Amino acid sequence: MTTVIIPTFNEENYLEQALHSVAFANQIIVIDSFSTDKTTTIAKAYGCEVYQRVFDNFSNQKNYALQYAKNDWVLFIDADERITYTLKNEILNAIRSNIYSAYKLNFPHFYINRFLYHHDDNVTRLVKRSECRFKGSVHEKLIVKGKVGQLKHPVLHFTYKGLTHYISKKDSYAWFQAQQLHNNGKKASYLHLIFKPLYRFFSSYFLRGGIWDGVPGLAVSSINAYGVFSRYVKLILIKRGLK
């Protein structure tokens, strides 16, 4: 009834719990970017179908995995995400109802030992296989032909594995985002370097309510602003051939 697709790279510390949380699926596909740890060993031990592909961008990785899906419905999760019992039941009921072609799932972020309910995202992750494809190199967008619904129960998303990991992740994403801007003919100015990060902090901390998430909310808002700053610095470097 359901295929789960999980992209991985060196996720041995997180993958097993993710697989346990989606044990209700009758097909689990792990699309791996040639991990150097025990990720693929763990996946195979759980009976997953494991495919390896050199990583170029997130959309291509997931679109590649989609061709191996055998079921009408596909659920995409990452190794640091967990499907709860209540969400599992909601997913199965949504599939049986067949009202929508896809569903958005809610992802409150987890940082400094707490869930940040003012730093959450609603992302389309459950979809009919025949009616979707991914587009975009980073923060990829799932393009759906039909109507999209919203599930209520949240995914447990252990987003940040520490301050260093979070900043490193932002830097990694910033390169992809800068390259995408460059490919689209966008330019960066000093105004981008100043005002774009300031607005991201203001939006994250005040407009979205990060102020109510305490110190973790302040930290996440600050690093989100840094991620925007890093993106435009990298765009300037790419424009000048200094990457």
Secondary structure, 3 states (H helix, E strand, C coil): CEEEEEEECCCCCCHHHHHHHCCCCCEEEEEECCCCCCHHHHHHHCCCEEEECCCCCHHHHHHHHHCCCCCCEEEECCCCEECCHHHHHHHHHHHHHCCCCEEEEEEEEEECCEEEEEEEEEEEEEEEHHHEEEECCCCCEEEECCCEEECCCCCEECCCCCHHHHHHHHHHHHHHHHHHHHHCCCCCCHHHHHHHHHHHHHHHHHHCCHHHHHHHHHHHHHHHHHHHHHHHHHHHHHHCCCC
